[in-house]
C-alpha cells in the first residue's frame, strides 16, 4: 500500500505540474519589438511579391465522347513459376 499511495499522490502530479507550467509560460506577456525595416523574411533579395499566388495545376486529359480515346491497357506479364528441386 505504501508504493501505491506514493505513486498516486506524488508521481501522477508531475504531469499536472508540467501542464500548469506550460500554460503559464504560453500566456505570459511578451516584450514589444520595435518595427524596423526588416520584412520578416518574406522577400528574397528584395524582389517579388510576398503573397504571389501559385501557378495553376495542369489540366488532366479529357476522356469520354469529346476527348481522345482512352489509353490502352498495359501489357500483361506472367510471373515465372519456380520449379522445385528434386530430392535425392
N, CA, C and O atoms as a GROMACS GRO file, in nm:
protein
  352
    1UNK      N    1   0.082  -0.118   0.000
    1UNK     CA    2   0.000   0.000   0.000
    1UNK      C    3   0.087   0.126   0.000
    1UNK      O    4   0.043   0.230  -0.048
    2UNK      N    5   0.205   0.120   0.051
    2UNK     CA    6   0.292   0.237   0.059
    2UNK      C    7   0.332   0.289  -0.077
    2UNK      O    8   0.328   0.410  -0.100
    3UNK      N    9   0.372   0.200  -0.169
    3UNK     CA   10   0.415   0.242  -0.303
    3UNK      C   11   0.296   0.293  -0.384
    3UNK      O   12   0.310   0.388  -0.462
    4UNK      N   13   0.184   0.232  -0.368
    4UNK     CA   14   0.064   0.276  -0.442
    4UNK      C   15   0.026   0.418  -0.401
    4UNK      O   16  -0.003   0.503  -0.485
    5UNK      N   17   0.027   0.443  -0.272
    5UNK     CA   18  -0.007   0.577  -0.222
    5UNK      C   19   0.095   0.679  -0.273
    5UNK      O   20   0.056   0.788  -0.318
    6UNK      N   21   0.223   0.647  -0.268
    6UNK     CA   22   0.327   0.737  -0.318
    6UNK      C   23   0.308   0.765  -0.467
    6UNK      O   24   0.320   0.880  -0.511
    7UNK      N   25   0.280   0.660  -0.545
    7UNK     CA   26   0.263   0.676  -0.689
    7UNK      C   27   0.145   0.766  -0.721
    7UNK      O   28   0.156   0.856  -0.804
    8UNK      N   29   0.032   0.743  -0.656
    8UNK     CA   30  -0.088   0.820  -0.684
    8UNK      C   31  -0.074   0.964  -0.636
    8UNK      O   32  -0.114   1.056  -0.707
    9UNK      N   33  -0.017   0.986  -0.519
    9UNK     CA   34  -0.013   1.120  -0.461
    9UNK      C   35   0.104   1.206  -0.511
    9UNK      O   36   0.094   1.328  -0.509
   10UNK      N   37   0.214   1.145  -0.556
   10UNK     CA   38   0.331   1.223  -0.594
   10UNK      C   39   0.360   1.212  -0.744
   10UNK      O   40   0.365   1.313  -0.814
   11UNK      N   41   0.380   1.090  -0.793
   11UNK     CA   42   0.426   1.070  -0.930
   11UNK      C   43   0.322   1.117  -1.032
   11UNK      O   44   0.359   1.176  -1.133
   12UNK      N   45   0.196   1.093  -1.008
   12UNK     CA   46   0.092   1.134  -1.104
   12UNK      C   47   0.068   1.285  -1.104
   12UNK      O   48   0.001   1.336  -1.193
   13UNK      N   49   0.122   1.356  -1.006
   13UNK     CA   50   0.106   1.503  -1.004
   13UNK      C   51   0.210   1.572  -1.091
   13UNK      O   52   0.191   1.688  -1.127
   14UNK      N   53   0.318   1.506  -1.127
   14UNK     CA   54   0.424   1.567  -1.208
   14UNK      C   55   0.371   1.612  -1.344
   14UNK      O   56   0.398   1.726  -1.382
   15UNK      N   57   0.297   1.530  -1.421
   15UNK     CA   58   0.244   1.581  -1.549
   15UNK      C   59   0.149   1.698  -1.532
   15UNK      O   60   0.143   1.786  -1.618
   16UNK      N   61   0.074   1.701  -1.423
   16UNK     CA   62  -0.018   1.813  -1.399
   16UNK      C   63   0.062   1.941  -1.375
   16UNK      O   64   0.027   2.047  -1.427
   17UNK      N   65   0.169   1.932  -1.296
   17UNK     CA   66   0.253   2.049  -1.272
   17UNK      C   67   0.320   2.096  -1.400
   17UNK      O   68   0.329   2.217  -1.424
   18UNK      N   69   0.367   2.004  -1.483
   18UNK     CA   70   0.428   2.043  -1.610
   18UNK      C   71   0.326   2.110  -1.702
   18UNK      O   72   0.360   2.206  -1.772
   19UNK      N   73   0.204   2.063  -1.704
   19UNK     CA   74   0.100   2.126  -1.785
   19UNK      C   75   0.069   2.266  -1.735
   19UNK      O   76   0.050   2.358  -1.815
   20UNK      N   77   0.062   2.284  -1.604
   20UNK     CA   78   0.038   2.417  -1.550
   20UNK      C   79   0.152   2.511  -1.585
   20UNK      O   80   0.127   2.628  -1.616
   21UNK      N   81   0.277   2.465  -1.580
   21UNK     CA   82   0.392   2.548  -1.618
   21UNK      C   83   0.384   2.586  -1.765
   21UNK      O   84   0.414   2.699  -1.802
   22UNK      N   85   0.345   2.490  -1.851
   22UNK     CA   86   0.334   2.518  -1.994
   22UNK      C   87   0.228   2.624  -2.021
   22UNK      O   88   0.248   2.712  -2.104
   23UNK      N   89   0.115   2.616  -1.953
   23UNK     CA   90   0.009   2.716  -1.971
   23UNK      C   91   0.057   2.852  -1.922
   23UNK      O   92   0.033   2.953  -1.988
   24UNK      N   93   0.125   2.857  -1.808
   24UNK     CA   94   0.179   2.984  -1.759
   24UNK      C   95   0.279   3.042  -1.857
   24UNK      O   96   0.275   3.161  -1.887
   25UNK      N   97   0.368   2.960  -1.908
   25UNK     CA   98   0.472   3.006  -1.999
   25UNK      C   99   0.412   3.059  -2.130
   25UNK      O  100   0.460   3.158  -2.184
   26UNK      N  101   0.307   2.993  -2.181
   26UNK     CA  102   0.248   3.033  -2.308
   26UNK      C  103   0.160   3.158  -2.295
   26UNK      O  104   0.136   3.226  -2.395
   27UNK      N  105   0.113   3.190  -2.175
   27UNK     CA  106   0.025   3.306  -2.159
   27UNK      C  107   0.095   3.426  -2.098
   27UNK      O  108   0.030   3.528  -2.076
   28UNK      N  109   0.224   3.419  -2.070
   28UNK     CA  110   0.294   3.533  -2.011
   28UNK      C  111   0.309   3.644  -2.114
   28UNK      O  112   0.312   3.617  -2.234
   29UNK      N  113   0.318   3.769  -2.070
   29UNK     CA  114   0.331   3.880  -2.166
   29UNK      C  115   0.466   3.876  -2.237
   29UNK      O  116   0.568   3.839  -2.180
   30UNK      N  117   0.462   3.916  -2.364
   30UNK     CA  118   0.582   3.916  -2.446
   30UNK      C  119   0.628   4.060  -2.464
   30UNK      O  120   0.546   4.151  -2.475
   31UNK      N  121   0.760   4.080  -2.465
   31UNK     CA  122   0.812   4.214  -2.484
   31UNK      C  123   0.776   4.265  -2.624
   31UNK      O  124   0.778   4.190  -2.721
   32UNK      N  125   0.743   4.394  -2.631
   32UNK     CA  126   0.713   4.454  -2.760
   32UNK      C  127   0.842   4.475  -2.839
   32UNK      O  128   0.942   4.521  -2.784
   33UNK      N  129   0.839   4.442  -2.965
   33UNK     CA  130   0.954   4.460  -3.052
   33UNK      C  131   0.925   4.578  -3.142
   33UNK      O  132   0.819   4.586  -3.204
   34UNK      N  133   1.020   4.671  -3.149
   34UNK     CA  134   1.002   4.790  -3.232
   34UNK      C  135   1.003   4.750  -3.380
   34UNK      O  136   1.088   4.672  -3.422
   35UNK      N  137   0.908   4.804  -3.459
   35UNK     CA  138   0.908   4.770  -3.602
   35UNK      C  139   1.029   4.832  -3.670
   35UNK      O  140   1.070   4.944  -3.639
   36UNK      N  141   1.085   4.758  -3.764
   36UNK     CA  142   1.203   4.806  -3.834
   36UNK      C  143   1.188   4.790  -3.984
   36UNK      O  144   1.078   4.770  -4.035
   37UNK      N  145   1.299   4.798  -4.052
   37UNK     CA  146   1.299   4.782  -4.196
   37UNK      C  147   1.294   4.636  -4.238
   37UNK      O  148   1.274   4.607  -4.356
   38UNK      N  149   1.311   4.547  -4.145
   38UNK     CA  150   1.311   4.405  -4.177
   38UNK      C  151   1.170   4.361  -4.214
   38UNK      O  152   1.074   4.393  -4.143
   39UNK      N  153   1.157   4.287  -4.324
   39UNK     CA  154   1.026   4.241  -4.369
   39UNK      C  155   0.990   4.105  -4.311
   39UNK      O  156   0.886   4.049  -4.346
   40UNK      N  157   1.073   4.050  -4.225
   40UNK     CA  158   1.043   3.922  -4.164
   40UNK      C  159   1.078   3.804  -4.250
   40UNK      O  160   1.033   3.692  -4.222
   41UNK      N  161   1.157   3.823  -4.354
   41UNK     CA  162   1.199   3.713  -4.438
   41UNK      C  163   1.100   3.676  -4.546
   41UNK      O  164   1.107   3.565  -4.600
   42UNK      N  165   1.008   3.766  -4.579
   42UNK     CA  166   0.909   3.734  -4.681
   42UNK      C  167   0.965   3.743  -4.822
   42UNK      O  168   0.925   3.667  -4.910
   43UNK      N  169   1.057   3.834  -4.843
   43UNK     CA  170   1.110   3.854  -4.978
   43UNK      C  171   1.253   3.806  -4.986
   43UNK      O  172   1.330   3.820  -4.891
   44UNK      N  173   1.288   3.751  -5.100
   44UNK     CA  174   1.424   3.706  -5.122
   44UNK      C  175   1.494   3.810  -5.207
   44UNK      O  176   1.457   3.830  -5.322
   45UNK      N  177   1.596   3.875  -5.153
   45UNK     CA  178   1.670   3.974  -5.228
   45UNK      C  179   1.591   4.100  -5.259
   45UNK      O  180   1.631   4.177  -5.346
   46UNK      N  181   1.479   4.123  -5.192
   46UNK     CA  182   1.401   4.242  -5.214
   46UNK      C  183   1.321   4.240  -5.343
   46UNK      O  184   1.272   4.344  -5.386
   47UNK      N  185   1.306   4.125  -5.407
   47UNK     CA  186   1.233   4.117  -5.533
   47UNK      C  187   1.111   4.026  -5.515
   47UNK      O  188   1.111   3.934  -5.433
   48UNK      N  189   1.011   4.055  -5.592
   48UNK     CA  190   0.893   3.969  -5.593
   48UNK      C  191   0.791   4.010  -5.487
   48UNK      O  192   0.822   4.079  -5.391
   49UNK      N  193   0.673   3.965  -5.508
   49UNK     CA  194   0.564   3.994  -5.417
   49UNK      C  195   0.557   3.882  -5.313
   49UNK      O  196   0.564   3.765  -5.351
   50UNK      N  197   0.544   3.914  -5.183
   50UNK     CA  198   0.547   3.808  -5.082
   50UNK      C  199   0.425   3.716  -5.089
   50UNK      O  200   0.432   3.602  -5.042
   51UNK      N  201   0.316   3.762  -5.145
   51UNK     CA  202   0.194   3.681  -5.149
   51UNK      C  203   0.161   3.640  -5.293
   51UNK      O  204   0.044   3.638  -5.332
   52UNK      N  205   0.262   3.607  -5.370
   52UNK     CA  206   0.240   3.569  -5.509
   52UNK      C  207   0.164   3.437  -5.514
   52UNK      O  208   0.202   3.342  -5.446
   53UNK      N  209   0.056   3.430  -5.594
   53UNK     CA  210  -0.020   3.304  -5.599
   53UNK      C  211   0.056   3.195  -5.672
   53UNK      O  212   0.141   3.222  -5.757
   54UNK      N  213   0.025   3.073  -5.639
   54UNK     CA  214   0.087   2.960  -5.707
   54UNK      C  215   0.033   2.949  -5.849
   54UNK      O  216  -0.082   2.986  -5.874
   55UNK      N  217   0.113   2.897  -5.942
   55UNK     CA  218   0.061   2.878  -6.077
   55UNK      C  219  -0.045   2.768  -6.077
   55UNK      O  220  -0.039   2.676  -5.995
   56UNK      N  221  -0.142   2.775  -6.168
   56UNK     CA  222  -0.247   2.671  -6.170
   56UNK      C  223  -0.190   2.537  -6.212
   56UNK      O  224  -0.092   2.530  -6.285
   57UNK      N  225  -0.253   2.432  -6.164
   57UNK     CA  226  -0.210   2.297  -6.199
   57UNK      C  227  -0.251   2.266  -6.342
   57UNK      O  228  -0.351   2.318  -6.390
   58UNK      N  229  -0.175   2.181  -6.412
   58UNK     CA  230  -0.213   2.147  -6.549
   58UNK      C  231  -0.341   2.065  -6.550
   58UNK      O  232  -0.370   1.989  -6.458
   59UNK      N  233  -0.416   2.082  -6.658
   59UNK     CA  234  -0.541   2.008  -6.671
   59UNK      C  235  -0.513   1.864  -6.709
   59UNK      O  236  -0.418   1.835  -6.783
   60UNK      N  237  -0.594   1.775  -6.658
   60UNK     CA  238  -0.581   1.634  -6.695
   60UNK      C  239  -0.641   1.614  -6.834
   60UNK      O  240  -0.732   1.689  -6.872
   61UNK      N  241  -0.594   1.518  -6.909
   61UNK     CA  242  -0.652   1.497  -7.042
   61UNK      C  243  -0.799   1.456  -7.030
   61UNK      O  244  -0.837   1.380  -6.940
   62UNK      N  245  -0.877   1.507  -7.120
   62UNK     CA  246  -1.020   1.481  -7.115
   62UNK      C  247  -1.052   1.349  -7.181
   62UNK      O  248  -1.007   1.322  -7.293
   63UNK      N  249  -1.127   1.268  -7.115
   63UNK     CA  250  -1.168   1.139  -7.169
   63UNK      C  251  -1.318   1.143  -7.197
   63UNK      O  252  -1.390   1.230  -7.148
   64UNK      N  253  -1.363   1.049  -7.274
   64UNK     CA  254  -1.506   1.041  -7.299
   64UNK      C  255  -1.540   1.075  -7.442
   64UNK      O  256  -1.454   1.070  -7.530
   65UNK      N  257  -1.666   1.111  -7.467
   65UNK     CA  258  -1.711   1.132  -7.604
   65UNK      C  259  -1.650   1.256  -7.670
   65UNK      O  260  -1.646   1.263  -7.792
   66UNK      N  261  -1.602   1.351  -7.594
   66UNK     CA  262  -1.547   1.472  -7.653
   66UNK      C  263  -1.396   1.476  -7.652
   66UNK      O  264  -1.336   1.575  -7.695
   67UNK      N  265  -1.334   1.374  -7.604
   67UNK     CA  266  -1.189   1.375  -7.593
   67UNK      C  267  -1.127   1.261  -7.672
   67UNK      O  268  -1.191   1.199  -7.758
   68UNK      N  269  -1.001   1.235  -7.642
   68UNK     CA  270  -0.931   1.127  -7.710
   68UNK      C  271  -0.980   0.992  -7.659
   68UNK      O  272  -1.051   0.981  -7.560
   69UNK      N  273  -0.938   0.891  -7.732
   69UNK     CA  274  -0.972   0.755  -7.688
   69UNK      C  275  -0.896   0.726  -7.558
   69UNK      O  276  -0.790   0.782  -7.533
   70UNK      N  277  -0.952   0.640  -7.476
   70UNK     CA  278  -0.882   0.607  -7.352
   70UNK      C  279  -0.751   0.534  -7.382
   70UNK      O  280  -0.736   0.470  -7.485
   71UNK      N  281  -0.659   0.546  -7.289
   71UNK     CA  282  -0.530   0.481  -7.305
   71UNK      C  283  -0.548   0.330  -7.307
   71UNK      O  284  -0.634   0.277  -7.236
   72UNK      N  285  -0.467   0.259  -7.386
   72UNK     CA  286  -0.480   0.113  -7.388
   72UNK      C  287  -0.433   0.054  -7.256
   72UNK      O  288  -0.354   0.114  -7.183
   73UNK      N  289  -0.483  -0.065  -7.227
   73UNK     CA  290  -0.443  -0.134  -7.105
   73UNK      C  291  -0.296  -0.174  -7.114
   73UNK      O  292  -0.248  -0.203  -7.224
   74UNK      N  293  -0.226  -0.177  -7.003
   74UNK     CA  294  -0.087  -0.220  -7.008
   74UNK      C  295  -0.078  -0.369  -7.041
   74UNK      O  296  -0.171  -0.445  -7.014
   75UNK      N  297   0.035  -0.408  -7.098
   75UNK     CA  298   0.053  -0.549  -7.134
   75UNK      C  299   0.059  -0.632  -7.007
   75UNK      O  300   0.115  -0.589  -6.906
   76UNK      N  301   0.001  -0.749  -7.015
   76UNK     CA  302   0.002  -0.839  -6.900
   76UNK      C  303   0.132  -0.918  -6.901
   76UNK      O  304   0.175  -0.967  -7.005
   77UNK      N  305   0.194  -0.930  -6.787
   77UNK     CA  306   0.319  -1.002  -6.775
   77UNK      C  307   0.296  -1.117  -6.679
   77UNK      O  308   0.251  -1.098  -6.566
   78UNK      N  309   0.326  -1.236  -6.726
   78UNK     CA  310   0.310  -1.352  -6.639
   78UNK      C  311   0.437  -1.370  -6.557
   78UNK      O  312   0.548  -1.354  -6.607
   79UNK      N  313   0.417  -1.405  -6.431
   79UNK     CA  314   0.533  -1.429  -6.346
   79UNK      C  315   0.587  -1.569  -6.373
   79UNK      O  316   0.513  -1.660  -6.410
   80UNK      N  317   0.717  -1.585  -6.353
   80UNK     CA  318   0.781  -1.714  -6.376
   80UNK      C  319   0.752  -1.803  -6.256
   80UNK      O  320   0.770  -1.762  -6.141
   81UNK      N  321   0.707  -1.924  -6.283
   81UNK     CA  322   0.677  -2.018  -6.176
   81UNK      C  323   0.806  -2.097  -6.148
   81UNK      O  324   0.861  -2.161  -6.237
   82UNK      N  325   0.852  -2.090  -6.026
   82UNK     CA  326   0.976  -2.160  -5.990
   82UNK      C  327   0.949  -2.310  -5.976
   82UNK      O  328   0.847  -2.351  -5.921
   83UNK      N  329   1.041  -2.389  -6.026
   83UNK     CA  330   1.028  -2.534  -6.014
   83UNK      C  331   1.096  -2.578  -5.885
   83UNK      O  332   1.198  -2.522  -5.844
   84UNK      N  333   1.041  -2.677  -5.824
   84UNK     CA  334   1.101  -2.726  -5.701
   84UNK      C  335   1.218  -2.818  -5.733
   84UNK      O  336   1.222  -2.881  -5.839
   85UNK      N  337   1.312  -2.825  -5.643
   85UNK     CA  338   1.428  -2.910  -5.662
   85UNK      C  339   1.392  -3.055  -5.636
   85UNK      O  340   1.304  -3.086  -5.555
   86UNK      N  341   1.461  -3.141  -5.704
   86UNK     CA  342   1.438  -3.283  -5.679
   86UNK      C  343   1.519  -3.327  -5.560
   86UNK      O  344   1.635  -3.291  -5.546
   87UNK      N  345   1.456  -3.405  -5.475
   87UNK     CA  346   1.525  -3.456  -5.358
   87UNK      C  347   1.586  -3.592  -5.390
   87UNK      O  348   1.521  -3.678  -5.451
   88UNK      N  349   1.709  -3.610  -5.350
   88UNK     CA  350   1.775  -3.737  -5.378
   88UNK      C  351   1.757  -3.838  -5.269
   88UNK      O  352   1.807  -3.950  -5.280
   0.00000   0.00000   0.00000
